[in-house]
Structures are given as structure tokens and as C-alpha cells.
Amino acid sequence: MKIELHHIPLPDLGIPVERPAIPETEFAERCEALYSAAALDWVAVYADREHFANLTWLTEYDPRFEEALLLLGPNQTRALLVGVEGVPYAEVAGLELDVRFYHPFSIIGQPHTDSPPMEEILRDLGLGNGASVGIVGWKTADPRDLDPKVPAFVPAFLVRIIDQVIGTSAIDVTSLMLSPDDGLRANNSAAQIALFEWGASRASAAVMRVVYGTRPGMTELDAAGNMGLQGEPTTMHPIVSSSDGALNGLRSPGSRVIQEEDAVTVGVGMWGGLSCRAGILSTAPDERFMSNMIQPYFRAISTWWSTVGIGITGGELVDAVTAAIGDAPWESFVNPGHLTSYDEWLVSFSLPWNKTPVRSGMAMQCDIIPTPLPPSRALNCEDSLAIGDDWLRARLASQFPSAWHRIESRRAFMTSHLGIELKPEVLPLSVAPAYLPPCWLSPDLVCVVAE
């Protein structure tokens, strides 16, 4: 595979303004699906500002400052326990919920307003001695350290109170939401993909504005100002980082002045996808940078995009990327690709010998981070996509024609201008999918597959 740099201006592939909505019936179906899959009397879903995504996927409610607990029970009981500020904010929920005020979920130091203790709330809802309860935390336990059946990634006091009420031990059912094999959140509807396309488009547009707008003499904060964020919900702290030595790619922007030939990176994540670009602040690469890094890196990126598809296993993705990297003096720092959602990293099955297949409905990230890097050198080209079979693509086209038109335009651009062949089920969500300018002072000098 021959990789070259060509001047290809980034076309306007569309940035959505109106945010698609998930219908109430779909949220209700999701709650019922979790309850049925657990096959228990009750399911409790914990959330807080940092770990909101399971609850948001089920109800559209995302805690802003506080904690929250969703309880799913018999006869379609759906109760949401929230603090002081969560009570009025609960109107954003996408389905009808029995909102219960629980003061300890309020921010510490809020004026105290009496609320029943959690034990009383739980008993009033119908939990009692002998009830079986499953708890959804924010991630699953590593069986090398913990028993995966015991709730781990959830506040201990919640587990203790629930166990006191039911007189036995609650079990962990987080995998019902997060498993790449059969987890509910690994399967996205047309409406969910359209919503994720809204976030991924806007995140990637913000990234490309930084790439196109960064100049020597700017501070990192100046460069970050080019993002033009408009208050969209984010999945991470926005990143702009630079260095004339080793680059810290996770650092928030600061007052450092960016100089020519510095390594630079930018990353923005919104609900549905993160986009990242890294390169050097120059007009053209030197021969060593081109041969040792740019060419093998873009071979890996283009190979990932052309390989991914329904039925391809995580292990096969890893093998394809590893072969494309070849004998380059670096390797992929993390799994080359993972599932994404309301949270930037849902789970990854891109591991050697993993047999989990890519399925229709998955939302994914192409995420290959080369390491180690020479001083003042960086490369990254991370973007999001969805996987859709014939049925799901037809639903997208009929229900969300604007999003579908943007997806089709991106596919055509990747094939005709970047030389990357895609399977029909691969649906790019970024405004600049696989568009990699390694030298930011020539932002339309990008990598292409020449043959």
C-alpha cells in the first residue's frame, strides 16, 4: 500500500444543527430490556456526573452536579432518586419517571431539606426481605482482583443499604449494559446513531477548526479558542497540547506559546464520538518523519477502516493493524479501536485473539495512537463511525435523511479522494473521516492511499 501526501481541501460534508430526539417509547423499551435481561425483582442503576452514561442511555437524564439512582421493578416501576437540583432538572428525562427526592444525593453543604432515608424510600417502592436485586455500576470488575458477581464500581453505602433492605446480597449486572458480546448499549438504533452523528460531527468540526487555525506564536489557549464550542455536552476535557520534546496528549491547554516545528495535538469528545488530530506545526514533513511515521501510520488507519465490518472479530482487527504497521519503530499504544457512546470509551474488544465480532448497531472509534514518538513528533487520526446492516441503513435513510446524506457524502469522499475502500455497513460520523494533515501549516496536505 503506497501512502502519499496530496493537496485535498476538506469539503463541507455538513454539520448538523438540530439535535435528533430519542422517542419515549424507545427509552421505555430500553428499561424493559434491562429489567427482562436481569431476570430479577429489581435493578438499580447508579450514576453521577462522571459516570452518567448508563442512566442517560436508559432515560436521557444525566446528573449535572449530583448522584442519581434509577430503580426498575415490577409492573414497570421506574423510580429516579435525585438530590435538590436533580428534582427540577428531571424534566429532561425522555420518559415518565417516579422522581423521589433523596437529600444525601445533593451537593455537600446544600441547605438541608428533609427527605426520607434511602431505606424508607426503597421499602416504599416495594423492595423488601428476600427480593433479588441487580446493580449496574459504571464498569465491570476485573476477575483477577474481584468477584465479578459482587457490585464493585458503585458507592459502597448504596450496596450496604440495599443489602440491609433485602436481607441478602445484591449482585452485579453491569455487564448486561456494557458487554461487547451482548450488552444492551453495544446495539444502537437509527435514532441513537443519528443523535451520535450530531455530536460526532460537531466534535470533529471543532477539532478541524483548531488544525486549520493554529499558528506559531499562539498560546495553547489561543489555539483552543478556535474550537468554537457552543455548549454541547462533552465526554472529556477538551485537549490542546504542544511540545518541542515529549508530548502529553491528554493535557488541557495552557499558556505555553506554540512554536514552529512543535508537536501539537487537539481532541474534542461529544456524545457519540471523539475526534483527535496530532501532527507538527510545519509546512511539510522531513523524509524521516514521512517514512518512519506518516506512511506506516496511515497504512494502519486506512487498513482499519477498510477491514472493519460486520463479522470481523476484534482479534482480526488487531492483526490487520499490526501487519500494516509492520516494522515501523512504534506500536499502537492502546486497543486499535473501541465502542463509543454517551461516554467516550464504552468498551473495547480489539484485543489479540478476541473472537467478539463487529455487529450492526455498534458505534465505534478508530483509535490508533503511535508510541514511542521521537521528540517534537506526533500523529493521531481518531474518528467515530457506526456499523449498519441493510435494515439499519434503510431506517436511517428514511427517518433521518439529512444525517444519511452526510454519511453518504463522507463515504464517497473517503473512497474517491483518500483512496480508502469501505464496506457498505461502515458509516462515518466525523466531518473529516480519516482526513490526516501531518503538518498543520499545510492543513490540506493530507495522507492518501495512492495504490
C-alpha positions as CSV (number, residue, x, y, z in Angstrom):
1,M,0.0,0.0,0.0
2,K,1.6,3.3,-1.1
3,I,0.9,6.3,1.0
4,E,1.4,9.8,-0.4
5,L,0.6,13.4,0.6
6,H,-1.8,15.2,-1.7
7,H,-3.3,18.7,-1.5
8,I,-7.0,18.0,-0.9
9,P,-9.1,20.8,0.6
10,L,-11.6,19.5,3.2
11,P,-15.0,19.8,1.6
12,D,-18.1,20.9,3.5
13,L,-19.5,17.5,4.5
14,G,-22.2,19.0,6.7
15,I,-22.5,19.9,10.4
16,P,-26.0,19.3,11.9
17,V,-27.7,21.9,13.9
18,E,-31.0,20.3,15.1
19,R,-30.3,17.6,17.6
20,P,-32.3,14.4,16.9
21,A,-34.5,13.1,19.7
22,I,-34.9,9.6,21.0
23,P,-38.6,8.7,21.2
24,E,-40.2,8.0,24.6
25,T,-41.2,4.5,23.5
26,E,-37.5,3.6,22.9
27,F,-36.4,4.7,26.3
28,A,-39.2,2.6,27.8
29,E,-38.2,-0.4,25.7
30,R,-34.6,0.0,26.9
31,C,-35.6,0.0,30.6
32,E,-37.8,-3.1,29.9
33,A,-35.0,-4.8,28.1
34,L,-32.6,-4.3,31.0
35,Y,-35.2,-5.5,33.5
36,S,-36.0,-8.6,31.5
37,A,-32.4,-9.5,30.9
38,A,-31.6,-9.3,34.6
39,A,-34.5,-11.6,35.4
40,L,-34.5,-10.2,39.0
41,D,-37.1,-8.5,41.1
42,W,-35.3,-5.1,40.9
43,V,-32.5,-3.5,39.0
44,A,-30.7,-0.4,40.5
45,V,-28.6,1.8,38.1
46,Y,-26.2,4.2,39.7
47,A,-25.0,7.4,38.1
48,D,-23.1,10.6,38.9
49,R,-21.6,13.5,36.8
50,E,-18.6,11.4,35.7
51,H,-20.4,8.1,35.3
52,F,-23.7,9.2,33.8
53,A,-23.9,7.2,30.5
54,N,-25.8,4.1,31.6
55,L,-28.5,6.2,33.1
56,T,-28.6,8.6,30.2
57,W,-28.9,5.7,27.7
58,L,-31.9,4.4,29.7
59,T,-33.7,7.7,30.5
60,E,-32.0,10.7,28.8
61,Y,-31.4,12.1,32.3
62,D,-27.8,13.0,33.1
63,P,-26.7,14.1,36.5
64,R,-25.3,17.6,36.3
65,F,-23.8,18.1,39.9
66,E,-25.2,15.2,41.9
67,E,-25.7,11.5,42.1
68,A,-28.7,9.6,41.0
69,L,-30.2,6.1,41.3
70,L,-32.7,4.5,38.9
71,L,-34.8,1.7,40.2
72,L,-36.6,-0.7,37.8
73,G,-39.1,-3.0,39.3
74,P,-42.3,-5.0,38.9
75,N,-45.2,-3.6,37.0
76,Q,-42.9,-1.3,35.0
77,T,-41.9,0.7,38.1
78,R,-39.3,3.3,37.2
79,A,-38.2,5.4,40.1
80,L,-35.4,8.0,40.0
81,L,-33.8,9.1,43.2
82,V,-32.1,12.6,42.9
83,G,-30.9,15.5,45.1
84,V,-32.0,19.1,45.5
85,E,-31.0,20.3,42.0
86,G,-31.9,17.0,40.3
87,V,-35.6,17.3,41.1
88,P,-36.4,20.2,38.8
89,Y,-33.8,19.0,36.2
90,A,-35.5,15.7,36.0
91,E,-37.9,17.2,33.5
92,V,-35.3,16.5,30.8
93,A,-35.9,12.7,31.1
94,G,-37.2,11.2,28.0
95,L,-39.8,9.0,29.7
96,E,-42.1,9.2,32.7
97,L,-40.3,8.5,36.0
98,D,-41.4,8.4,39.6
99,V,-38.9,11.1,40.8
100,R,-38.1,10.7,44.5
101,F,-36.1,13.4,46.5
102,Y,-33.2,12.0,48.4
103,H,-31.2,14.7,50.1
104,P,-27.9,13.0,50.6
105,F,-27.5,13.0,46.8
106,S,-27.4,16.8,46.9
107,I,-24.1,18.7,46.7
108,I,-22.5,18.7,50.1
109,G,-23.4,21.8,52.1
110,Q,-26.8,22.4,50.4
111,P,-29.4,23.7,52.8
112,H,-30.9,20.6,54.4
113,T,-34.4,19.7,53.2
114,D,-35.9,16.7,54.9
115,S,-36.2,13.6,52.8
116,P,-36.9,10.0,53.9
117,P,-33.8,7.9,54.4
118,M,-33.0,5.6,51.5
119,E,-34.1,2.5,53.3
120,E,-37.5,4.0,53.7
121,I,-37.7,5.1,50.1
122,L,-36.7,1.6,48.9
123,R,-39.3,-0.1,51.1
124,D,-42.0,2.4,50.0
125,L,-41.2,1.4,46.4
126,G,-41.7,-2.2,47.2
127,L,-38.2,-3.6,47.9
128,G,-38.2,-5.9,50.9
129,N,-36.9,-9.0,52.6
130,G,-36.0,-11.7,50.1
131,A,-36.1,-9.5,47.0
132,S,-33.5,-10.2,44.3
133,V,-31.6,-7.1,43.2
134,G,-29.1,-6.5,40.5
135,I,-26.9,-3.3,40.5
136,V,-25.4,-1.6,37.4
137,G,-22.2,0.3,38.2
138,W,-20.1,2.3,35.8
139,K,-17.8,-0.6,34.8
140,T,-17.3,-4.3,35.4
141,A,-14.8,-5.7,37.8
142,D,-11.6,-7.4,36.7
143,P,-12.0,-11.1,37.8
144,R,-8.2,-11.2,38.6
145,D,-8.9,-8.8,41.5
146,L,-12.6,-9.1,42.4
147,D,-15.6,-11.4,42.1
148,P,-17.5,-10.0,39.1
149,K,-20.8,-11.0,40.7
150,V,-20.2,-8.6,43.6
151,P,-21.0,-4.9,42.9
152,A,-17.7,-3.1,42.8
153,F,-17.9,0.2,40.7
154,V,-20.7,1.8,42.7
155,P,-20.7,3.6,46.1
156,A,-20.4,1.1,48.9
157,F,-23.1,2.7,51.0
158,L,-25.7,2.0,48.3
159,V,-24.8,-1.7,48.3
160,R,-24.9,-1.8,52.1
161,I,-28.4,-0.2,52.3
162,I,-29.8,-2.3,49.6
163,D,-28.5,-5.5,51.2
164,Q,-30.0,-4.4,54.5
165,V,-33.4,-3.9,53.0
166,I,-33.5,-7.2,51.1
167,G,-31.7,-9.2,53.8
168,T,-29.4,-10.8,51.3
169,S,-26.7,-9.7,48.8
170,A,-27.4,-7.7,45.6
171,I,-25.4,-8.9,42.6
172,D,-23.6,-7.0,39.9
173,V,-25.3,-6.9,36.5
174,T,-23.3,-4.2,34.8
175,S,-22.2,-6.5,32.0
176,L,-25.8,-6.5,30.8
177,M,-25.2,-2.9,29.7
178,L,-21.6,-2.9,28.8
179,S,-20.6,-6.3,27.4
180,P,-19.3,-6.1,23.8
181,D,-20.9,-9.5,23.1
182,D,-24.5,-9.0,24.3
183,G,-24.6,-5.7,26.2
184,L,-27.6,-3.6,25.5
185,R,-25.5,-0.4,24.9
186,A,-23.5,-2.1,22.2
187,N,-26.6,-2.1,20.0
188,N,-27.8,1.3,18.8
189,S,-31.0,2.2,17.0
190,A,-31.3,4.5,14.0
191,A,-32.4,7.3,16.3
192,Q,-29.4,6.8,18.6
193,I,-27.0,6.7,15.7
194,A,-28.5,9.9,14.3
195,L,-28.0,11.5,17.8
196,F,-24.4,10.3,17.9
197,E,-23.8,11.7,14.4
198,W,-24.9,15.1,15.7
199,G,-22.3,15.0,18.5
200,A,-19.5,13.4,16.4
201,S,-20.0,15.9,13.6
202,R,-19.7,18.9,15.9
203,A,-16.7,17.4,17.8
204,S,-14.8,16.7,14.7
205,A,-15.6,20.1,13.2
206,A,-14.2,21.8,16.4
207,V,-11.0,19.7,16.0
208,M,-10.5,20.7,12.4
209,R,-11.0,24.4,13.2
210,V,-8.0,24.1,15.6
211,V,-5.9,22.3,13.0
212,Y,-6.7,24.9,10.4
213,G,-6.3,27.9,12.7
214,T,-3.2,27.2,14.8
215,R,-0.2,29.4,14.1
216,P,3.2,29.9,15.6
217,G,3.1,32.5,18.5
218,M,-0.3,31.4,19.7
219,T,-0.7,30.1,23.2
220,E,-2.4,26.7,23.5
221,L,-5.4,28.6,25.0
222,D,-5.5,30.8,21.8
223,A,-5.5,27.7,19.7
224,A,-8.2,26.1,21.8
225,G,-10.4,29.2,21.2
226,N,-10.7,28.1,17.6
227,M,-12.8,25.1,18.7
228,G,-15.9,27.4,18.7
229,L,-17.7,25.2,21.2
230,Q,-21.4,26.1,21.6
231,G,-22.2,24.3,24.9
232,E,-22.6,20.8,23.5
233,P,-22.4,18.0,26.1
234,T,-18.8,16.7,26.2
235,T,-17.3,13.3,27.1
236,M,-13.9,14.6,28.1
237,H,-11.9,17.8,28.9
238,P,-11.1,19.4,25.5
239,I,-7.4,19.0,24.7
240,V,-4.8,21.2,23.1
241,S,-1.2,20.4,23.9
242,S,2.1,21.2,22.3
243,S,5.8,20.4,23.0
244,D,9.2,20.7,21.5
245,G,10.0,17.4,23.3
246,A,7.8,14.6,24.5
247,L,4.1,15.4,24.0
248,N,1.5,14.8,26.7
249,G,-1.5,14.1,24.6
250,L,-4.1,14.3,27.5
251,R,-3.1,17.6,28.9
252,S,-5.6,20.6,28.9
253,P,-4.5,23.8,27.1
254,G,-2.3,26.2,29.0
255,S,-0.3,29.4,28.4
256,R,2.6,27.7,26.5
257,V,3.4,29.5,23.3
258,I,3.3,27.2,20.3
259,Q,6.4,27.4,18.1
260,E,7.1,26.2,14.5
261,E,8.2,22.5,14.4
262,D,6.4,21.8,17.7
263,A,4.4,18.6,18.2
264,V,0.7,19.6,18.5
265,T,-2.5,17.7,19.3
266,V,-6.2,18.5,19.7
267,G,-9.0,16.4,20.9
268,V,-12.8,17.1,21.5
269,G,-15.3,14.5,22.5
270,M,-19.1,14.9,22.5
271,W,-21.9,12.5,23.0
272,G,-21.4,10.0,20.1
273,G,-17.8,10.4,19.3
274,L,-14.4,11.8,20.0
275,S,-12.2,13.3,17.3
276,C,-8.4,13.8,17.6
277,R,-5.6,15.1,15.4
278,A,-1.9,15.3,16.1
279,G,1.0,16.4,13.9
280,I,3.7,19.0,13.8
281,L,3.4,22.7,13.2
282,S,5.3,22.9,9.9
283,T,4.5,23.1,6.2
284,A,6.0,19.8,5.1
285,P,7.5,16.7,6.8
286,D,11.1,15.7,6.7
287,E,12.0,12.4,5.0
288,R,12.5,10.5,8.2
289,F,9.1,11.6,9.7
290,M,7.5,10.6,6.4
291,S,9.0,7.2,6.1
292,N,9.1,6.1,9.8
293,M,5.8,7.5,11.0
294,I,3.4,9.1,8.5
295,Q,3.4,6.3,5.9
296,P,3.1,3.3,8.3
297,Y,0.7,5.2,10.5
298,F,-1.7,6.0,7.6
299,R,-1.4,2.4,6.3
300,A,-2.7,1.3,9.7
301,I,-5.5,3.9,9.7
302,S,-6.7,3.1,6.2
303,T,-6.3,-0.7,6.9
304,W,-8.5,-0.3,10.0
305,W,-11.2,1.5,8.0
306,S,-11.2,-1.0,5.1
307,T,-11.1,-4.0,7.4
308,V,-13.8,-3.2,9.9
309,G,-17.2,-4.6,9.1
310,I,-19.9,-7.0,10.2
311,G,-18.4,-10.3,11.4
312,I,-14.9,-9.1,11.7
313,T,-13.6,-10.0,15.1
314,G,-11.6,-7.9,17.5
315,G,-8.6,-10.1,17.0
316,E,-8.8,-9.8,13.3
317,L,-8.8,-6.0,13.6
318,V,-5.7,-6.1,15.7
319,D,-3.9,-8.5,13.4
320,A,-4.7,-6.3,10.3
321,V,-3.5,-3.1,12.0
322,T,-0.3,-4.8,13.4
323,A,0.5,-6.1,9.9
324,A,0.0,-2.7,8.4
325,I,2.4,-1.1,11.0
326,G,5.0,-3.7,10.0
327,D,8.5,-2.9,11.2
328,A,7.9,0.7,11.9
329,P,9.7,1.9,15.1
330,W,6.5,2.3,17.1
331,E,3.3,0.4,18.0
332,S,-0.3,1.2,18.9
333,F,-0.4,2.4,22.5
334,V,-4.0,1.2,23.2
335,N,-6.5,-1.1,21.6
336,P,-6.8,-0.1,18.0
337,G,-10.5,0.8,18.2
338,H,-13.3,0.6,20.8
339,L,-17.0,1.1,21.2
340,T,-18.2,4.6,21.9
341,S,-21.5,6.1,23.2
342,Y,-22.5,8.9,25.6
343,D,-19.2,8.1,27.2
344,E,-16.1,8.2,25.1
345,W,-15.0,4.7,25.8
346,L,-17.8,2.2,26.3
347,V,-15.7,-1.0,26.0
348,S,-13.1,-2.5,23.6
349,F,-12.8,-5.9,22.1
350,S,-9.9,-5.0,19.9
351,L,-7.6,-7.5,21.6
352,P,-5.3,-10.2,20.2
353,W,-7.2,-13.5,19.7
354,N,-10.6,-11.9,20.7
355,K,-13.5,-13.6,19.0
356,T,-16.1,-10.9,19.5
357,P,-17.5,-9.9,16.1
358,V,-18.4,-6.5,14.9
359,R,-22.2,-6.3,14.7
360,S,-24.8,-4.0,13.2
361,G,-25.7,-1.2,15.6
362,M,-22.3,-0.7,17.1
363,A,-20.9,2.8,17.4
364,M,-17.1,2.7,17.2
365,Q,-13.9,4.7,17.3
366,C,-10.9,4.2,15.0
367,D,-8.3,5.0,17.6
368,I,-4.6,4.1,16.8
369,I,-2.1,6.0,19.0
370,P,1.6,5.5,17.9
371,T,4.2,5.1,20.6
372,P,7.0,5.8,21.3
373,L,7.4,9.0,19.4
374,P,10.6,11.0,18.7
375,P,10.8,14.4,20.4
376,S,8.6,17.1,18.8
377,R,6.8,14.5,16.7
378,A,3.2,13.4,16.9
379,L,0.5,11.8,14.8
380,N,-3.1,10.9,15.5
381,C,-6.3,10.5,13.4
382,E,-9.2,9.4,15.6
383,D,-12.7,9.5,14.4
384,S,-16.1,7.8,15.1
385,L,-18.4,5.6,12.9
386,A,-21.4,3.4,13.2
387,I,-22.0,-0.1,11.7
388,G,-25.3,-0.6,10.0
389,D,-26.7,-3.6,8.1
390,D,-29.2,-3.2,5.2
391,W,-32.1,-2.8,7.6
392,L,-30.5,-0.2,9.8
393,R,-29.2,1.8,6.9
394,A,-32.7,1.9,5.4
395,R,-34.1,3.1,8.8
396,L,-31.5,5.9,8.9
397,A,-32.2,6.9,5.3
398,S,-36.0,7.1,5.9
399,Q,-36.1,8.5,9.4
400,F,-33.1,10.8,9.3
401,P,-32.5,11.8,5.7
402,S,-30.2,14.7,6.5
403,A,-27.9,12.6,8.6
404,W,-27.9,9.9,6.0
405,H,-27.0,12.3,3.2
406,R,-24.0,13.5,5.3
407,I,-22.9,9.9,5.9
408,E,-23.1,9.0,2.2
409,S,-21.1,12.1,1.3
410,R,-18.4,11.1,3.8
411,R,-18.2,7.6,2.4
412,A,-17.8,9.0,-1.1
413,F,-15.1,11.4,0.0
414,M,-13.1,8.7,1.7
415,T,-13.2,6.4,-1.3
416,S,-12.7,8.9,-4.2
417,H,-10.3,11.4,-2.5
418,L,-8.5,9.4,0.2
419,G,-8.4,6.0,-1.6
420,I,-9.9,4.1,1.3
421,E,-12.4,1.4,0.3
422,L,-15.2,0.9,2.8
423,K,-17.7,-1.9,3.3
424,P,-21.3,-0.9,2.8
425,E,-22.1,-1.1,6.5
426,V,-19.4,1.4,7.6
427,L,-21.0,4.7,8.4
428,P,-18.6,7.6,9.1
429,L,-19.9,10.1,11.7
430,S,-17.0,12.6,11.6
431,V,-16.9,15.6,9.2
432,A,-13.3,14.7,8.3
433,P,-13.1,10.9,8.5
434,A,-9.5,9.6,8.1
435,Y,-8.5,13.1,6.9
436,L,-5.0,13.4,8.3
437,P,-2.8,16.5,7.7
438,P,0.5,15.6,9.4
439,C,1.8,19.3,9.1
440,W,-0.7,21.8,10.4
441,L,0.7,24.8,8.5
442,S,-0.4,22.9,5.3
443,P,-3.7,21.7,6.6
444,D,-4.9,20.4,3.2
445,L,-1.8,18.4,2.6
446,V,-3.2,15.1,3.6
447,C,-2.5,11.4,3.5
448,V,-4.0,9.3,0.7
449,V,-3.7,5.7,-0.4
450,A,-2.1,6.1,-3.8
451,E,-2.4,2.4,-4.8
